Amino acid sequence: MRILLLLLALAWISGCTAMVLGNGSSAPVRTGTTASADSAIATRIHEHFASDATIAAYNLGVRSYSGNVTLTGSVNSYVAREQAGRLAKATAGVKTVSNQIVVEN
């Protein structure tokens, strides 16, 4: 009986360890195909930025995770910030855009 209780306790502890380390989490797993698509989305957005007169002068960050894009960096006008958001949203494959670009004076 003691051995059975010990085995059950060990199984429970190992299950907790998996949850703490992330093996038991319910977070979505990004496949190689999704990662490749995200890389292509970020590249297309950077291309749009480079070809736009309002945005081209700025070094803006673009991250995509499963089509959800985050923009970072700083610009000197709200017009530039909004233009970056519009360009990102208009890019094929983009689901959402979180525009975290800061306007500095």
Secondary structure, 3 states (H helix, E strand, C coil): CHHHHHHHHHHHHHHHHHHHHCCCCCCCCCCHHHHHHHHHHHHHHHHHHHCCCCCCCCCCEEEEECCEEEEECEECCHHHHHHHHHHHHCCCCCCEEEECCEECC
